[in-house]
Amino acid sequence: MAAQSTPTGSTRYELEQFSIELLHRNTLFTAREFFSINGGLLQSIIGTTITYMIIIMQYKQSELSS
């Protein structure tokens, strides 16, 4: 088994500062800076895809019954 090393005081401090910085940083994902990718966009994409699939299934079902 490999021995686990514990961080020294300065390393621990640097890690704590880094984690605090990550908590307070606003992360923004964009598509080549044309538009931002966020929860609202993903919700819209999923909703549109589900609606499209339901319409296609209904169309196929009416095709089979006629």
C-alpha positions in Angstrom: 0.0 0.0 0.0 1.1 3.5 -0.7 1.6 5.8 2.3 -0.8 8.7 2.4 0.8 12.1 3.0 -1.0 14.8 5.0 -0.8 18.3 3.7 1.5 20.7 5.5 0.2 23.9 7.1 0.9 26.1 4.0 -0.5 23.5 1.6 -3.7 23.3 3.7 -4.0 27.1 3.7 -3.5 27.3 0.0 -6.2 24.6 -0.5 -8.6 26.4 1.8 -8.1 29.7 -0.1 -8.6 28.0 -3.4 -11.8 26.3 -2.3 -13.1 29.7 -1.0 -12.3 31.3 -4.3 -14.1 28.6 -6.2 -17.2 29.0 -4.0 -17.4 32.8 -4.7 -16.6 32.7 -8.4 -19.4 33.0 -10.9 -19.0 30.2 -13.5 -20.5 30.8 -16.8 -20.6 28.4 -19.7 -21.1 29.9 -23.1 -21.4 28.6 -26.7 -18.5 30.5 -28.3 -19.8 33.6 -26.4 -23.0 33.7 -28.6 -25.3 32.7 -25.7 -24.9 31.3 -22.2 -25.7 27.8 -21.3 -27.6 27.7 -18.1 -30.4 25.8 -16.4 -33.1 27.7 -18.2 -31.7 26.8 -21.6 -31.3 23.1 -20.7 -34.8 23.0 -19.4 -36.1 24.5 -22.7 -34.1 22.0 -24.7 -35.4 19.0 -22.7 -39.0 20.3 -22.8 -38.9 20.9 -26.6 -37.4 17.5 -27.2 -40.1 15.7 -25.1 -42.8 17.7 -26.9 -41.4 16.8 -30.3 -41.2 13.1 -29.3 -44.8 13.1 -28.1 -46.0 14.6 -31.4 -44.0 12.1 -33.4 -45.4 9.2 -31.4 -49.0 10.4 -31.9 -48.3 10.8 -35.6 -47.0 7.3 -35.9 -49.9 5.9 -33.9 -52.5 7.6 -36.1 -50.6 6.3 -39.2 -50.8 2.7 -37.8 -54.5 2.9 -37.0 -55.5 4.2 -40.5 
